[in-house]
């Protein structure tokens, strides 16, 4: 079955696969397709973390990098230098799997005894498609600006298992409408509990969490809060970092800790571990001495310069976590509450999270402040909690639309300085050249 799909995935889809290959014919067959590693391992683009302000590399290490790691670091015009990209191909292959499953399930006749599993597989395919559309959009599509989302260029919405589907780009608004529609359809089909023994399989808490993330990106804060509420109502567990062994190279288990609702990893760009990428000094210094994230998330940099490198990934490996977890959901709800001036409940959410992060007996809850003060604090903690996930890049695209929250990023290499100001066109990464030249997909302006 994997061969069947992979053959048809060459260049997504350059030709119809050989019909003599094995075709899935049962619910179990389609479940096996979705359990393929391609859906959740090295499967999200991974480019966002390369372009954010959470880290820096030395001049010598930068010179040792290859594209797109070195070219994305200072936001060059052609980060791929004409080469294809797994950051584009892998998510679209996962979407193709999801589309094959959705089309195939539609033609099955199943007994009542299999309907629960049938629904779960269908809901999973819808979740995967929405999940990968979101990450592709927040990497290659234009940012969601409410006033112009109906005309701004999003990504191609591949909704068919037909390899010959046209690749024209949908509007940003249309992409998000599809994401929301897929998740709304998926939620009642998925199991209500976290799939602890198969954390790569979606569940209702993860789907509500992704819906909350999507609404947050759309700046639809009321619906983001409702979705976060729904996720936390089903599961709200947080890990007490006093119980985490910070001496380990990878403190969290590979199966995911008890905050992980859906396990997934980003495409593996080695700059963030093999080339001694160091965490931004100001960011590291923002962690209180009693904040256990200082030792759970970071290790001393091999350079011996007093800096630190990131080690605290929820995948329990070197791969960056890009799935869904309850800490993010608490932060989404806290932000939404702060934005509607419910500062008391916003701080209640934030304090619930921080209490689980600080050394036992040292945490003093933060009091409610002004709406802007509370929002600023929540966003600062969001950055500290979710660094090196596929989130900071999307956050910058959204928050830079508010002059009160906008920032410019500066890179220094040798004597040269490179800047990325708010709302710059480079906040949408360029599409791979083969998609533009061979597929006729419109390129992003840079």
C-alpha positions, -999 to 999 in steps of 0.1 A, spaced: 0 0 0 29 24 8 43 15 -27 9 23 -42 9 58 -27 45 66 -31 46 58 -68 17 82 -73 35 108 -52 64 113 -76 63 151 -81 30 147 -63 15 133 -89 30 133 -123 10 103 -134 -17 78 -124 -1 49 -105 1 14 -119 -33 -1 -113 -18 -35 -109 -4 -25 -75 -22 -34 -43 -52 -12 -37 -66 -7 -2 -100 -24 2 -108 -22 39 -110 2 68 -79 -15 82 -60 -9 50 -68 28 51 -58 30 88 -25 15 78 -20 42 52 -25 69 78 -2 52 103 27 56 78 56 76 92 53 102 65 22 116 81 39 126 114 77 123 112 97 150 94 64 159 79 59 197 86 80 222 67 105 232 94 114 264 77 97 287 101 121 280 130 150 288 107 139 324 102 129 334 137 147 354 164 150 326 189 186 316 179 218 326 162 248 309 147 285 319 145 300 331 112 320 299 108 290 277 115 269 297 91 295 292 63 294 254 69 256 253 63 239 244 31 207 258 16 181 264 28 196 265 63 221 293 55 198 311 30 168 311 53 189 323 82 192 357 66 160 355 45 176 354 10 154 357 -20 159 322 -33 165 300 -2 163 268 -22 187 279 -50 167 262 -76 164 228 -58 132 209 -49 122 211 -12 111 184 13 95 213 32 70 215 4 69 179 -8 65 161 25 34 179 37 18 176 2 26 138 2 8 135 35 -21 155 21 -22 131 -8 -24 101 16 -53 118 33 -71 124 0 -66 88 -10 -81 76 22 -110 100 21 -118 90 -15 -114 53 -8 -135 53 23 -163 69 4 -165 37 -18 -166 12 11 -196 -6 25 -188 -15 61 -209 -33 87 -222 -15 117 -196 -32 139 -168 -13 120 -184 21 119 -166 35 150 -132 27 134 -145 38 100 -154 72 115 -121 75 133 -101 68 101 -122 93 82 -118 119 109 -81 113 111 -77 119 73 -96 152 76 -74 162 106 -41 154 88 -52 173 57 -62 204 78 -30 201 99 -7 200 68 -26 227 50 -21 249 81 16 244 83 21 249 45 0 280 45 19 295 75 52 288 56 45 295 20 12 314 19 7 351 26 -1 359 62 -37 360 72 -47 397 71 -84 399 77 -89 429 54 -72 413 24 -74 375 31 -99 371 3 -74 382 -24 -40 374 -9 -23 343 -23 -25 312 -2 -13 277 -11 -27 252 -36 -56 234 -21 -52 198 -32 -85 181 -23 -85 152 -47 -66 119 -50 -64 126 -87 -27 133 -95 -37 156 -124 -55 181 -102 -45 217 -112 -21 235 -89 -34 271 -89 -31 289 -55 -63 295 -35 -68 327 -15 -56 328 21 -92 330 32 -102 300 11 -73 280 27 -85 288 62 -121 281 53 -110 246 42 -90 240 73 -119 250 96 -144 229 75 -121 198 77 -117 201 114 -154 208 120 -162 176 101 -134 156 118 -142 164 154 -174 143 159 -158 114 141 -126 112 162 -122 95 196 -129 118 225 -98 107 244 -61 112 237 -47 81 220 -20 74 246 -6 43 229 -7 58 194 0 95 199 5 100 162 -33 94 158 -56 124 161 -83 128 188 -109 154 196 -87 174 221 -60 177 194 -86 187 167 -101 214 189 -65 226 197 -57 228 160 -90 246 154 -81 271 182 -47 276 166 -63 283 132 -88 308 146 -59 325 165 -40 329 133 -71 343 117 -74 368 146 -108 354 153 -102 354 191 -137 346 203 -138 314 183 -102 306 192 -112 308 229 -143 286 224 -122 260 207 -95 261 233 -122 257 260 -135 226 242 -100 211 240 -93 217 277 -127 204 287 -117 170 272 -81 170 285 -62 196 304 -32 178 319 1 196 325 34 181 334 51 192 366 86 199 355 98 190 390 92 154 379 113 158 347 149 146 347 167 176 334 201 159 333 191 138 303 202 148 268 165 145 258 144 150 290 111 140 274 101 105 263 99 97 226 62 87 230 55 123 241 49 136 276 15 138 292 8 172 276 11 159 240 -22 156 223 -8 148 189 28 138 182 45 152 151 79 164 141 91 190 117 115 184 88 149 179 102 172 209 95 204 202 113 214 238 120 194 238 152 216 211 168 246 200 147 259 235 141 257 247 177 228 271 171 227 292 203 195 305 219 191 342 218 208 356 249 179 380 259 154 352 255 174 329 278 179 356 304 141 361 305 136 328 323 135 332 361 163 314 380 135 292 396 120 285 362 128 248 355 126 254 318 161 268 321 175 233 327 148 212 310 149 231 277 186 241 275 222 228 278 255 246 278 267 255 243 298 234 232 315 267 222 321 274 259 311 311 254 285 309 282 256 305 258 230 277 257 215 254 230 180 240 230 175 203 240 139 202 254 119 189 226 86 171 231 96 145 205 122 131 229 147 132 200 166 158 180 136 164 158 116 195 165 81 190 179 53 204 156 23 187 170 -4 198 195 0 200 232 -20 214 262 5 241 271 -2 258 238 -40 255 244 -37 272 278 -17 300 262 -42 304 234 -71 307 258 -51 331 280 -44 354 251 -80 354 239 -92 362 275 -66 391 277 -78 405 244 -113 408 257 -101 423 290 -108 393 311 -75 397 328 -83 377 359 -91 345 340 -63 351 315 -38 352 344 -55 321 359 -46 302 328 -11 315 327 -5 308 363 -17 273 360 9 267 333 37 285 351 31 267 384 39 235 366 71 249 353 87 265 384 108 248 412 84 235 438 75 261 465 89 291 446 62 302 423 42 333 432 12 337 410 13 368 388 -15 393 396 -39 406 369 -27 437 352 -41 460 325 -54 443 294 -23 453 274 0 444 302 -16 410 306 -15 404 269 22 414 267 30 390 295 10 361 280 28 366 246 62 367 263 54 334 281 41 320 248 74 326 232 93 311 261 71 280 263 68 272 226 102 280 212 116 258 184 82 246 174 64 256 142 48 285 160 70 316 164 71 323 126 33 322 124 31 343 156 54 370 140 33 370 109 2 377 130 15 399 158 35 422 134 1 435 121 -3 453 155 21 482 158 21 477 196 35 442 192 55 444 160 93 437 160 122 438 135 147 409 134 184 416 129 211 391 119 248 399 119 272 379 98 308 393 98 305 430 90 271 426 73 237 432 89 205 417 76 171 428 87 135 415 85 111 443 93 74 437 102 51 428 73 80 422 50 73 401 19 99 375 30 75 364 58 61 341 30 89 317 20 94 313 -18 79 283 -35 104 257 -48 115 265 -84 101 233 -99 66 241 -86 68 274 -104 85 263 -136 69 229 -141 37 232 -122 29 268 -132 22 278 -96 25 316 -90 56 326 -70 56 347 -39 70 382 -43 102 386 -24 
